[in-house]
Amino acid sequence: MLGWMVRFDFPKAVRLRKRSEFQRVFQEGVVRKDANVVTYALPTGAATRLGVVVGRKFKGAVRRNRLKRLIREAFRTVRPELPPGLDLVVLPREGAKLTVDGVRESLRRLLARPVTPRKRES
């Protein structure tokens, strides 16, 4: 009965959690930027997963954690619209006034084009 409903939860299965997963996306992923965020996207064929990186240049743990929550919320609500099978790392841009709606639009716009992985250097 509930099969038609879109799920907006954020379980562990849709998160990047290991350092090696983040490094692989940074090394092999496609970089796209706008005024709000920088995204690194790598096609994997599995479920679309998110990793968030907020550096210490954003002073104060409270501010960094707020930015992470904001990005996760935007991803959570826009995930059904994104291409399937991506590992995605999102970094906020310094100086940007981030809102959930702004990040949501950024993700839609930056991931609208197909993502093809970069060639690995041997």
RAHUDA-V486292 format. One record per residue. N is the residue number from 1. SS is DSSP state (helix for helix, strand for strand, loop for the rest). PHI is phi in whole degrees, -180 to 180 (999 if undefined). D_LAST is the distance of its C-alpha to the last C-alpha in whole Angstrom. Layout:
BEGIN
n->N ss->SS phi->PHI d_last->D_LAST
n->N ss->SS phi->PHI d_last->D_LAST
END
This chain:
BEGIN
n->1 ss->loop phi->999 d_last->51
n->2 ss->loop phi->-94 d_last->48
n->3 ss->loop phi->-63 d_last->45
n->4 ss->loop phi->-81 d_last->45
n->5 ss->loop phi->-75 d_last->45
n->6 ss->loop phi->-87 d_last->42
n->7 ss->loop phi->-89 d_last->40
n->8 ss->loop phi->-116 d_last->40
n->9 ss->loop phi->-80 d_last->39
n->10 ss->loop phi->-137 d_last->36
n->11 ss->loop phi->-74 d_last->35
n->12 ss->helix phi->-60 d_last->32
n->13 ss->helix phi->-65 d_last->31
n->14 ss->helix phi->-109 d_last->30
n->15 ss->strand phi->-119 d_last->28
n->16 ss->loop phi->-83 d_last->25
n->17 ss->loop phi->-125 d_last->26
n->18 ss->loop phi->-100 d_last->23
n->19 ss->helix phi->-56 d_last->21
n->20 ss->helix phi->-64 d_last->18
n->21 ss->helix phi->-67 d_last->19
n->22 ss->helix phi->-63 d_last->20
n->23 ss->helix phi->-61 d_last->16
n->24 ss->helix phi->-63 d_last->14
n->25 ss->helix phi->-66 d_last->17
n->26 ss->helix phi->-63 d_last->16
n->27 ss->helix phi->-78 d_last->12
n->28 ss->helix phi->-109 d_last->12
n->29 ss->loop phi->-78 d_last->16
n->30 ss->strand phi->-91 d_last->18
n->31 ss->strand phi->-97 d_last->20
n->32 ss->strand phi->-137 d_last->24
n->33 ss->strand phi->-132 d_last->27
n->34 ss->loop phi->-145 d_last->30
n->35 ss->loop phi->-68 d_last->33
n->36 ss->loop phi->-95 d_last->33
n->37 ss->strand phi->-139 d_last->30
n->38 ss->strand phi->-115 d_last->26
n->39 ss->strand phi->-118 d_last->24
n->40 ss->strand phi->-117 d_last->21
n->41 ss->strand phi->-127 d_last->21
n->42 ss->strand phi->-133 d_last->18
n->43 ss->strand phi->-67 d_last->20
n->44 ss->loop phi->-127 d_last->20
n->45 ss->loop phi->90 d_last->23
n->46 ss->loop phi->-93 d_last->25
n->47 ss->loop phi->-65 d_last->28
n->48 ss->loop phi->-69 d_last->27
n->49 ss->strand phi->-123 d_last->27
n->50 ss->strand phi->-122 d_last->27
n->51 ss->strand phi->-129 d_last->26
n->52 ss->strand phi->-121 d_last->28
n->53 ss->strand phi->-125 d_last->27
n->54 ss->loop phi->-127 d_last->30
n->55 ss->loop phi->-75 d_last->29
n->56 ss->loop phi->-73 d_last->32
n->57 ss->loop phi->-65 d_last->33
n->58 ss->loop phi->-86 d_last->35
n->59 ss->loop phi->-62 d_last->38
n->60 ss->loop phi->92 d_last->40
n->61 ss->helix phi->-62 d_last->38
n->62 ss->helix phi->-61 d_last->41
n->63 ss->helix phi->-65 d_last->39
n->64 ss->helix phi->-61 d_last->36
n->65 ss->helix phi->-67 d_last->37
n->66 ss->helix phi->-64 d_last->39
n->67 ss->helix phi->-63 d_last->36
n->68 ss->helix phi->-64 d_last->34
n->69 ss->helix phi->-62 d_last->37
n->70 ss->helix phi->-62 d_last->38
n->71 ss->helix phi->-66 d_last->34
n->72 ss->helix phi->-62 d_last->34
n->73 ss->helix phi->-64 d_last->38
n->74 ss->helix phi->-62 d_last->36
n->75 ss->helix phi->-63 d_last->33
n->76 ss->helix phi->-58 d_last->36
n->77 ss->helix phi->-84 d_last->38
n->78 ss->helix phi->-102 d_last->36
n->79 ss->helix phi->-53 d_last->33
n->80 ss->helix phi->-62 d_last->35
n->81 ss->helix phi->-88 d_last->35
n->82 ss->loop phi->-81 d_last->31
n->83 ss->loop phi->-62 d_last->29
n->84 ss->loop phi->-75 d_last->28
n->85 ss->loop phi->79 d_last->25
n->86 ss->strand phi->-118 d_last->23
n->87 ss->strand phi->-98 d_last->22
n->88 ss->strand phi->-127 d_last->23
n->89 ss->strand phi->-116 d_last->24
n->90 ss->strand phi->-120 d_last->26
n->91 ss->strand phi->-123 d_last->27
n->92 ss->strand phi->-73 d_last->31
n->93 ss->loop phi->-85 d_last->31
n->94 ss->loop phi->-66 d_last->33
n->95 ss->loop phi->90 d_last->37
n->96 ss->loop phi->-79 d_last->37
n->97 ss->loop phi->-92 d_last->40
n->98 ss->loop phi->-80 d_last->38
n->99 ss->loop phi->-131 d_last->40
n->100 ss->helix phi->-60 d_last->40
n->101 ss->helix phi->-63 d_last->40
n->102 ss->helix phi->-64 d_last->38
n->103 ss->helix phi->-68 d_last->35
n->104 ss->helix phi->-59 d_last->36
n->105 ss->helix phi->-65 d_last->36
n->106 ss->helix phi->-61 d_last->33
n->107 ss->helix phi->-63 d_last->31
n->108 ss->helix phi->-60 d_last->33
n->109 ss->helix phi->-68 d_last->32
n->110 ss->helix phi->-70 d_last->29
n->111 ss->loop phi->-105 d_last->28
n->112 ss->loop phi->-69 d_last->30
n->113 ss->loop phi->-81 d_last->27
n->114 ss->loop phi->-61 d_last->25
n->115 ss->loop phi->-106 d_last->22
n->116 ss->loop phi->-114 d_last->18
n->117 ss->loop phi->-69 d_last->15
n->118 ss->loop phi->-73 d_last->12
n->119 ss->loop phi->-74 d_last->9
n->120 ss->loop phi->-75 d_last->6
n->121 ss->loop phi->-89 d_last->4
n->122 ss->loop phi->-87 d_last->0
END
